[in-house]
Amino acid sequence: MDRHAGIFRDAAGLDAAATELRHLTDRDGTCLVAAAVVAAATARTESIGCHQRSDAPGTGLPSPALTEVTLDAGGVPAARMSGRNCVPALTGATA
């Protein structure tokens, strides 16, 4: 998580984190939470507060969109922001 989804992050790192977590969520609740964090971070592409997207520097104020993380029927976390598409956490691909 520190390496790919820490305070400084980008789409490629979040994709790598999703790939690494794909096989671990059924073993450990902590990994499920990590996958949910990756999904939410992937969905929000703005740099806000101390969490910075190196692939979107200086994007200014965050959008007023809310992030909702849910589990799909297979137990995989996915994030949805109001007005944006759903982003599965464990596909290994960013939307």
N, C-alpha and C positions, 0 to 999 in steps of 0.2 A: 504494500500500500504506500509506503514512503517513497519508493522508487517511481511508481507509475501514477499514483492518485493522491499525492501529497499536496502541499500548499501550492507548489508550482506544477502544473499539469498541462497536457496537450492531448489531442485526439489520438495520436499514435500510442502514447503511454497508457491512456485509458483503455484502448483496444487491447494492448498487451496485458493489462491487469485483468480484463474480462476473460481473455484466453487462459490465463493462469488459474483463475478462479473457477472456470467452467466445471472441472471435475472434483472440486473440493466442497461444494455447498451441501452435498448430501451427507458429509461426514462431520461437519462442525458448524454450529450456529454462528460462530464468529465469522466464518467465511461467507455465510448467507448475508450477514449484515454488511460485510465488505463488498459483496456483489451489489447490494442495494445502494451503497455509497457510490460505487462506480457507475451504476445506471443513472443516478441523479446527477453526478458530475458530468456525465456524457450528455445528458439532456440540456444542461445549462451551459451554454457556450460563452457567456460573458465572464469577464474578470470582475469579481465582486469581493469587497472586503479584503481579507488577507489571502483568499484563494484566487490565484492568478492563472489564467490560461495563456501560456506562452504563444499559442497560435491565435490569440485574440487580445493582444496587449492594448491597453488604453481604451477599452470599449465603453468606459464611462459608467454611468449609473446602471444598476441592474434593471431588467424589465420587471414589471409588477406581477409577472406570471408566478403561479404557485407550482411547486413540484410535488407530485404524488407518486409514491413508490408502492407498488402492489406486487403480489405473487400471481403468476399465471396458473393455469390448471396443472402444470407440471411442477409447480413450486419454484419457478425461476423468477427472480425479481425483474421488474420492468418499471421504468420511470416515464411519467407523462407530465408535461408542463401545459398549463392552460394555453391553448392556441398552438401547440406543437404536437408532433407525432410521438407515439410511444417508442421508447428505446429499450429493447431487451438488454439485460446486463451481461448475459453470458454467451452471446453469439460470436464474440470475438470480432465483431464489426460494428463500427459506429454508424449511426443514422444521420 
